[in-house]
Each structure stands twice: as structure tokens, then as C-alpha cells.
Amino acid sequence: EDQVTQSPEALRLQEGESSSLNCSYTVSGLRGLFWYRQDPGKGPEFLFTLYSAGEEKEKERLKATLTKKESFLHITAPKPEDSATYLCAVHYNQGGKLIFGQGTELSVKP
Amino acid sequence: DTGVSQDPRHKITKRGQNVTFRCDPISEHNRLYWYRQTLGQGPEFLTYFQNEAQLEKSRLLSDRFSAERPKGSFSTLEIQRTEQGDSAMYLCASSLSVPEQYFGPGTRLTVT
């Protein structure tokens, strides 16, 4: 069964404490892996797309990487405003649907 | 604002009533998607349009759900005879011919 699993479910960091979020997937024929940020009560905000193993993308304190079975979202020296739920999703067929993981809720304390 | 918009933002309804939600995509985007999200979970795909054609529907989209995109621009999602299990955030997203989807703010449905 096609599946996307994120870990940990929740992560609490002190400001400046770097860490990584994991997204593992079991789909055949990956066409793209996406990272989104979601604030409470709002829709997901697009962050990155990764298409092939070895690819990396960066934006401010965030860096996303992709292997054949998983993706990591590295957060360097996080700030309280980075607190949000981070969602991973995969696109694998000709159609448009994305399969999402359950998300990692990140909390960064000052 | 040129992002995806959804209306209403919140809807409270009684069980058994019908509700309709509207989504206006980013203007040049030809693909439009509906997802449903419950607390603590990621969004789940419901259906997808390319222009006015509905190309894919999830098993989650029971007979009580219907979606339309009559002129290939805005879309509506109707739920008939609502049930308490329909309470969720309903998200709309749009994209060009690439799979990067941009989401709206969502419609929060509460069925009492």
C-alpha cells in the first residue's frame, strides 16, 4: 500500500537547537516529493519540491534532502517563528493527487 | 491577493442539512483539487479537476459528496445530508500542469 510516514509526530526544540524531520515513503514511481508548512487554522504553505535522489533545496533555515526511500527536512538554528506543523507529500501517478504524511508538529521555545 | 480563496471560512450546520463550499483558484491555474483534513492528520485527497473535467475521485467521496467546476474557473463542493463524521477542514488547492499545489485557507465545517 502506498504510504507516507513522518517522524517524530512532535518535536520540541530550544531556539538555536538544530534538528531534522523525517519523511519515509513506500510508493512506486515517485514523481515528486513536497514539503509544506501549516500554521494552526490555515492551509498548507508550499516550501519545496524534490524530484530525484540526491537533490537538495534550501530556504532560509530549512534544507530538504531526498533519498530513494526518505526525505529529511533539516532545520538549522530555529527561531520561535519556525513553530508549525510540517507536512510531507508525494506525487506518484499521472493524476494530480498528493499523498500526505500525518505531519510533524514543531515547537521552538525562546 | 492572487492566492487561492475559499468561502466560507467557517460553517456550522446541523446533521442532515446540505452545505456548499466555494473555491476560487489562482487565475492561470488549470488544475483544482479538493482535500479533507481532520485534526492531527495530513490532508486526504477527495477529487481533482483539469479545466472543467473531473478526472479523479477518491473512495472517500461518497454519494453524498459532489464537486463541480462548470467553467473551468471556480469550483464548488456540496455535501448532502451531513453527518457528524463530515466535520473537518475542507481544503482547495490549484496548480498549473506541474504538480506543485498551492492551497487556500480552508473551510472549517462543524456538524452538530
Interface residues (C-beta under 8 A of the other chain):
Chain A: V4 R31 G32 F34 Y36 G41 K42 G43 P44 E45 F46 T49 L87 A89 H91 G95 G96 K97 L98 I99 F100 G101 Q102 G103
Chain B: V4 R31 Y33 G40 Q41 G42 P43 E44 F45 Y48 Q50 L55 E56 S58 L91 A93 S95 P99 E100 Q101 Y102 F103 G104 P105 G106 R108
